[in-house]
Amino acid sequence: MKLKELKNKLPYTYKAIEKMFKIINISKNEYDNVIVDDNDNQWFMQYSWTEEQQNEYEDWLYRFLWNTKEARAEIMSMPIRKKIIIDKTVSWFILNYGLKISNK
């Protein structure tokens, strides 16, 4: 499934992944056509970001989950507005979908 197809099925997951691409300045035309549901594809290894960009993203994702009840319901297994649970969800999301770190 292309990322743009995810927009209607999982809009908050789409927004979370879209933000990654925006942080690393990838065009919407490019990222909307990335195949995101193929485990063999490992799309997240085709792009990279710096530690600073990852930190920026983690902060954004934390605020996004904290402030958006619907995002918590879609992304979190326990959609509770508690710091420790959102912190763990952010770590899980980065582990599963985060881009590789570069030294740029």
N, C-alpha and C positions, 0 to 999 in steps of 0.2 A: 504494500500500500504506500502510495506517495504521501508525503507530509500534508499536502493540500487536501487530500481525501480524509485525513484525520480530523480536519477542522470541524466538520459537521458531526462526527461520531464522538470525539473527545475534545471539545473546544478548549478546555483549560490545559490539557496536556499539550495540545497544539501550541497554545500561547507560551507555555513554558519552554518548549523546544524552539519555537520561533525566536524567543528572546536570546537563546544561545547564539543563533546565527546572526542576530542583529548586533550582539556584542562584538563578534569577530568580523563584522562588516561584509557579510555574504548577502548577495542580492536576493530579494523575494523570489524572483523567477528561478534562481538556482535552488534555494532551500525548499521551495514548495514542491520540487520534483525529486527530492531525495527520498529513496525507499527506506522507510523506517520500521517496517514490521518483519523484516527478513533477518533472522539471527545470523545467517551466514554472511550477510552483507556487511555487517559491522560499520554502518554509516558513520557512527560517532568516532571511529578511528581514522576517517578520511579527512578530518578537520582537526585543528589544534587551536589552543588558546594559551595565554600566559597564566601564571598563577594569579596575577592581579585581576585578569579578566574573569577567572574562575571565582575569585573572592567576590568580585562585583556581582556575578551571577548568583552566587549563594545568598548574598544579602538581598538581592531582588526577589529570589524565589521564596526566601523566608517571609518577607513582607507580603508577597503575593498570596501565600498560603494563610498567613495570619489574618489578612484583611478580606479574603474572598472565601466565603463559606462554600460556594459551589465548587471552587477549586479544591478545597480540602476534601469535599465529598467525592470528587472524581479521582484525585491523585492518592489520597491517603487511605490506608487500610483502617486506621482509627482516626476519623476526621474530627479530632478534638483540638480545640484552640488552647493548647498547652505548649509552652516553650520547648520542653524536652522532646515531646512527640514531633513537633514541627522540625526541630533540629535533626532528629533521626530521619525524618522523611527527606529533608534536604540532602543529607549524607547518602541515603539510599538512592535518590534520584541521580545524584552526581555519579555514584558508583555504577549505576546502570546505563545512564545516558550521557554522562559528562564527556567532554572532548579530551583528547590527549593533551598533555602539558608540553609546551614548547618553551624554549629559552629566549624567544624573540624579544 
